[in-house]
Amino acid sequence: MCDYSLHLVASRPAEVGDRLVATEFAQSITRGFSAVEAPGVAVCLLPGTELAFEAEVIYERAMSLFGKARVAHKVARFRQVNVNDPHVHHDALEFPDGQLVMITRLVPGQQATVLQLPPRTAETRRADRTPSREAEPVAN
């Protein structure tokens, strides 16, 4: 999933092995991930996607007066928070110690690799088999 403020940015789903970089998108008010080789395209993660960072994760604290902080882990799982509030960011990383870091607070330029995607559900598999329909004209 890509955060609500990335809906105007070109995007694609994540794949195992993707090399990602934390990115500030010109068309958006938030940060997200893009592929290293395609910095203008947001890479959307599904809840449960596991990432391995090249180094300790650095993020901006909620109050910029307090500067930046580091997470002592290099592995994280993508999840969504505050899903009942449509006006806030939802995309977050959960680290092995339970710490949550909002993706929009990641310092740009940090790289990670997609280790594993979440298991596919029966609903997802059904959607893959459903033929897509062309848009039908709307009657006036």
ChimeraX commands (.cxc) that place a marker at each C-alpha (Angstrom):
marker #1 position 0.00,0.00,0.00 radius 0.5
marker #1 position 1.18,3.51,-0.67 radius 0.5
marker #1 position 0.28,6.25,1.78 radius 0.5
marker #1 position -2.64,8.49,0.89 radius 0.5
marker #1 position -0.44,11.38,-0.17 radius 0.5
marker #1 position 1.36,9.24,-2.78 radius 0.5
marker #1 position -1.77,8.67,-4.87 radius 0.5
marker #1 position -0.66,11.28,-7.42 radius 0.5
marker #1 position 2.73,9.60,-7.89 radius 0.5
marker #1 position 3.32,6.79,-10.40 radius 0.5
marker #1 position 3.58,3.53,-8.47 radius 0.5
marker #1 position 4.07,-0.21,-8.70 radius 0.5
marker #1 position 3.87,-3.09,-6.22 radius 0.5
marker #1 position 7.01,-4.32,-4.46 radius 0.5
marker #1 position 8.67,-7.56,-5.51 radius 0.5
marker #1 position 11.04,-9.83,-3.60 radius 0.5
marker #1 position 14.61,-8.68,-4.20 radius 0.5
marker #1 position 13.71,-5.07,-5.03 radius 0.5
marker #1 position 16.39,-2.61,-3.98 radius 0.5
marker #1 position 14.54,0.37,-2.50 radius 0.5
marker #1 position 15.56,3.84,-1.43 radius 0.5
marker #1 position 13.71,6.18,0.95 radius 0.5
marker #1 position 12.59,9.03,-1.30 radius 0.5
marker #1 position 11.01,12.48,-1.17 radius 0.5
marker #1 position 8.65,12.66,-4.13 radius 0.5
marker #1 position 8.32,16.04,-5.88 radius 0.5
marker #1 position 4.55,15.58,-6.41 radius 0.5
marker #1 position 3.82,14.68,-2.79 radius 0.5
marker #1 position 3.94,15.95,0.76 radius 0.5
marker #1 position 5.28,12.66,2.11 radius 0.5
marker #1 position 8.16,10.27,1.73 radius 0.5
marker #1 position 8.04,6.69,0.58 radius 0.5
marker #1 position 10.12,4.08,-1.18 radius 0.5
marker #1 position 11.19,4.00,-4.80 radius 0.5
marker #1 position 13.33,1.49,-6.65 radius 0.5
marker #1 position 16.99,2.52,-6.79 radius 0.5
marker #1 position 16.84,2.48,-10.61 radius 0.5
marker #1 position 13.50,4.37,-10.87 radius 0.5
marker #1 position 13.49,7.22,-8.32 radius 0.5
marker #1 position 10.27,8.82,-9.58 radius 0.5
marker #1 position 8.09,5.72,-9.14 radius 0.5
marker #1 position 6.75,4.84,-5.69 radius 0.5
marker #1 position 7.09,1.19,-4.71 radius 0.5
marker #1 position 4.04,0.16,-2.69 radius 0.5
marker #1 position 4.39,-2.39,0.10 radius 0.5
marker #1 position 1.76,-4.72,1.46 radius 0.5
marker #1 position 1.37,-5.07,5.23 radius 0.5
marker #1 position 3.73,-7.82,6.34 radius 0.5
marker #1 position 6.42,-7.10,3.74 radius 0.5
marker #1 position 9.87,-7.60,5.28 radius 0.5
marker #1 position 12.79,-5.27,4.51 radius 0.5
marker #1 position 16.52,-5.43,5.24 radius 0.5
marker #1 position 18.30,-2.08,5.41 radius 0.5
marker #1 position 21.95,-1.60,4.47 radius 0.5
marker #1 position 22.64,0.28,7.71 radius 0.5
marker #1 position 20.90,1.30,10.92 radius 0.5
marker #1 position 17.73,3.22,10.08 radius 0.5
marker #1 position 17.83,6.98,10.65 radius 0.5
marker #1 position 14.63,8.96,11.05 radius 0.5
marker #1 position 13.56,12.47,11.96 radius 0.5
marker #1 position 11.94,12.80,15.35 radius 0.5
marker #1 position 8.40,14.15,15.58 radius 0.5
marker #1 position 9.68,17.47,16.85 radius 0.5
marker #1 position 12.44,18.55,14.47 radius 0.5
marker #1 position 14.08,20.44,17.36 radius 0.5
marker #1 position 15.21,17.08,18.71 radius 0.5
marker #1 position 17.03,16.13,15.49 radius 0.5
marker #1 position 17.43,12.63,14.15 radius 0.5
marker #1 position 17.42,9.24,15.81 radius 0.5
marker #1 position 18.67,5.77,14.90 radius 0.5
marker #1 position 17.09,2.37,15.20 radius 0.5
marker #1 position 19.50,-0.34,16.32 radius 0.5
marker #1 position 17.97,-2.86,13.89 radius 0.5
marker #1 position 18.43,-3.33,10.15 radius 0.5
marker #1 position 15.35,-5.51,9.58 radius 0.5
marker #1 position 11.76,-4.26,9.65 radius 0.5
marker #1 position 8.25,-5.28,8.71 radius 0.5
marker #1 position 5.91,-2.89,6.90 radius 0.5
marker #1 position 2.56,-2.25,8.55 radius 0.5
marker #1 position -0.18,0.34,8.59 radius 0.5
marker #1 position -1.28,2.35,11.61 radius 0.5
marker #1 position -4.11,4.81,12.27 radius 0.5
marker #1 position -6.12,3.20,9.48 radius 0.5
marker #1 position -9.41,4.63,10.80 radius 0.5
marker #1 position -8.19,8.21,10.32 radius 0.5
marker #1 position -8.09,9.08,6.60 radius 0.5
marker #1 position -6.24,12.36,7.21 radius 0.5
marker #1 position -2.98,11.04,8.67 radius 0.5
marker #1 position -0.09,8.95,7.39 radius 0.5
marker #1 position -0.57,5.20,7.68 radius 0.5
marker #1 position 2.67,3.64,6.43 radius 0.5
marker #1 position 5.10,2.53,9.13 radius 0.5
marker #1 position 7.96,0.15,9.79 radius 0.5
marker #1 position 7.90,-2.13,12.80 radius 0.5
marker #1 position 11.27,-3.27,14.13 radius 0.5
marker #1 position 12.03,-6.48,16.10 radius 0.5
marker #1 position 11.82,-4.65,19.44 radius 0.5
marker #1 position 8.31,-3.35,18.60 radius 0.5
marker #1 position 9.41,0.21,17.77 radius 0.5
marker #1 position 7.35,1.87,15.04 radius 0.5
marker #1 position 8.78,4.47,12.67 radius 0.5
marker #1 position 6.56,6.27,10.18 radius 0.5
marker #1 position 7.96,5.96,6.65 radius 0.5
marker #1 position 7.37,9.67,6.06 radius 0.5
marker #1 position 9.98,10.36,8.80 radius 0.5
marker #1 position 12.76,8.28,7.20 radius 0.5
marker #1 position 15.80,10.27,6.17 radius 0.5
marker #1 position 15.93,10.15,2.35 radius 0.5
marker #1 position 18.63,8.08,0.67 radius 0.5
marker #1 position 18.56,5.05,2.94 radius 0.5
marker #1 position 18.51,1.78,1.03 radius 0.5
marker #1 position 16.74,-1.49,1.78 radius 0.5
marker #1 position 16.03,-4.78,0.04 radius 0.5
marker #1 position 12.63,-6.50,-0.01 radius 0.5
marker #1 position 13.26,-9.85,1.71 radius 0.5
marker #1 position 9.79,-11.33,1.75 radius 0.5
marker #1 position 6.23,-10.47,0.77 radius 0.5
marker #1 position 3.29,-11.43,2.99 radius 0.5
marker #1 position 1.46,-14.68,2.26 radius 0.5
marker #1 position -1.20,-14.29,-0.38 radius 0.5
marker #1 position -4.76,-14.60,0.85 radius 0.5
marker #1 position -7.57,-16.48,-0.87 radius 0.5
marker #1 position -9.16,-13.11,-1.67 radius 0.5
marker #1 position -5.99,-11.91,-3.42 radius 0.5
marker #1 position -5.75,-15.14,-5.44 radius 0.5
marker #1 position -9.43,-14.78,-6.52 radius 0.5
marker #1 position -8.81,-11.21,-7.63 radius 0.5
marker #1 position -5.88,-12.42,-9.77 radius 0.5
marker #1 position -8.19,-14.84,-11.60 radius 0.5
marker #1 position -11.00,-12.32,-12.14 radius 0.5
marker #1 position -10.80,-10.85,-15.65 radius 0.5
marker #1 position -10.50,-7.08,-15.66 radius 0.5
marker #1 position -13.35,-5.16,-17.24 radius 0.5
marker #1 position -13.14,-2.23,-19.58 radius 0.5
marker #1 position -14.78,0.90,-18.19 radius 0.5
marker #1 position -18.37,1.04,-19.32 radius 0.5
marker #1 position -19.83,4.32,-20.57 radius 0.5
marker #1 position -21.96,6.15,-18.02 radius 0.5
marker #1 position -25.53,6.87,-19.08 radius 0.5
marker #1 position -26.48,10.53,-18.95 radius 0.5
marker link #1:1,2 radius 0.2
marker link #1:2,3 radius 0.2
marker link #1:3,4 radius 0.2
marker link #1:4,5 radius 0.2
marker link #1:5,6 radius 0.2
marker link #1:6,7 radius 0.2
marker link #1:7,8 radius 0.2
marker link #1:8,9 radius 0.2
marker link #1:9,10 radius 0.2
marker link #1:10,11 radius 0.2
marker link #1:11,12 radius 0.2
marker link #1:12,13 radius 0.2
marker link #1:13,14 radius 0.2
marker link #1:14,15 radius 0.2
marker link #1:15,16 radius 0.2
marker link #1:16,17 radius 0.2
marker link #1:17,18 radius 0.2
marker link #1:18,19 radius 0.2
marker link #1:19,20 radius 0.2
marker link #1:20,21 radius 0.2
marker link #1:21,22 radius 0.2
marker link #1:22,23 radius 0.2
marker link #1:23,24 radius 0.2
marker link #1:24,25 radius 0.2
marker link #1:25,26 radius 0.2
marker link #1:26,27 radius 0.2
marker link #1:27,28 radius 0.2
marker link #1:28,29 radius 0.2
marker link #1:29,30 radius 0.2
marker link #1:30,31 radius 0.2
marker link #1:31,32 radius 0.2
marker link #1:32,33 radius 0.2
marker link #1:33,34 radius 0.2
marker link #1:34,35 radius 0.2
marker link #1:35,36 radius 0.2
marker link #1:36,37 radius 0.2
marker link #1:37,38 radius 0.2
marker link #1:38,39 radius 0.2
marker link #1:39,40 radius 0.2
marker link #1:40,41 radius 0.2
marker link #1:41,42 radius 0.2
marker link #1:42,43 radius 0.2
marker link #1:43,44 radius 0.2
marker link #1:44,45 radius 0.2
marker link #1:45,46 radius 0.2
marker link #1:46,47 radius 0.2
marker link #1:47,48 radius 0.2
marker link #1:48,49 radius 0.2
marker link #1:49,50 radius 0.2
marker link #1:50,51 radius 0.2
marker link #1:51,52 radius 0.2
marker link #1:52,53 radius 0.2
marker link #1:53,54 radius 0.2
marker link #1:54,55 radius 0.2
marker link #1:55,56 radius 0.2
marker link #1:56,57 radius 0.2
marker link #1:57,58 radius 0.2
marker link #1:58,59 radius 0.2
marker link #1:59,60 radius 0.2
marker link #1:60,61 radius 0.2
marker link #1:61,62 radius 0.2
marker link #1:62,63 radius 0.2
marker link #1:63,64 radius 0.2
marker link #1:64,65 radius 0.2
marker link #1:65,66 radius 0.2
marker link #1:66,67 radius 0.2
marker link #1:67,68 radius 0.2
marker link #1:68,69 radius 0.2
marker link #1:69,70 radius 0.2
marker link #1:70,71 radius 0.2
marker link #1:71,72 radius 0.2
marker link #1:72,73 radius 0.2
marker link #1:73,74 radius 0.2
marker link #1:74,75 radius 0.2
marker link #1:75,76 radius 0.2
marker link #1:76,77 radius 0.2
marker link #1:77,78 radius 0.2
marker link #1:78,79 radius 0.2
marker link #1:79,80 radius 0.2
marker link #1:80,81 radius 0.2
marker link #1:81,82 radius 0.2
marker link #1:82,83 radius 0.2
marker link #1:83,84 radius 0.2
marker link #1:84,85 radius 0.2
marker link #1:85,86 radius 0.2
marker link #1:86,87 radius 0.2
marker link #1:87,88 radius 0.2
marker link #1:88,89 radius 0.2
marker link #1:89,90 radius 0.2
marker link #1:90,91 radius 0.2
marker link #1:91,92 radius 0.2
marker link #1:92,93 radius 0.2
marker link #1:93,94 radius 0.2
marker link #1:94,95 radius 0.2
marker link #1:95,96 radius 0.2
marker link #1:96,97 radius 0.2
marker link #1:97,98 radius 0.2
marker link #1:98,99 radius 0.2
marker link #1:99,100 radius 0.2
marker link #1:100,101 radius 0.2
marker link #1:101,102 radius 0.2
marker link #1:102,103 radius 0.2
marker link #1:103,104 radius 0.2
marker link #1:104,105 radius 0.2
marker link #1:105,106 radius 0.2
marker link #1:106,107 radius 0.2
marker link #1:107,108 radius 0.2
marker link #1:108,109 radius 0.2
marker link #1:109,110 radius 0.2
marker link #1:110,111 radius 0.2
marker link #1:111,112 radius 0.2
marker link #1:112,113 radius 0.2
marker link #1:113,114 radius 0.2
marker link #1:114,115 radius 0.2
marker link #1:115,116 radius 0.2
marker link #1:116,117 radius 0.2
marker link #1:117,118 radius 0.2
marker link #1:118,119 radius 0.2
marker link #1:119,120 radius 0.2
marker link #1:120,121 radius 0.2
marker link #1:121,122 radius 0.2
marker link #1:122,123 radius 0.2
marker link #1:123,124 radius 0.2
marker link #1:124,125 radius 0.2
marker link #1:125,126 radius 0.2
marker link #1:126,127 radius 0.2
marker link #1:127,128 radius 0.2
marker link #1:128,129 radius 0.2
marker link #1:129,130 radius 0.2
marker link #1:130,131 radius 0.2
marker link #1:131,132 radius 0.2
marker link #1:132,133 radius 0.2
marker link #1:133,134 radius 0.2
marker link #1:134,135 radius 0.2
marker link #1:135,136 radius 0.2
marker link #1:136,137 radius 0.2
marker link #1:137,138 radius 0.2
marker link #1:138,139 radius 0.2
marker link #1:139,140 radius 0.2
view
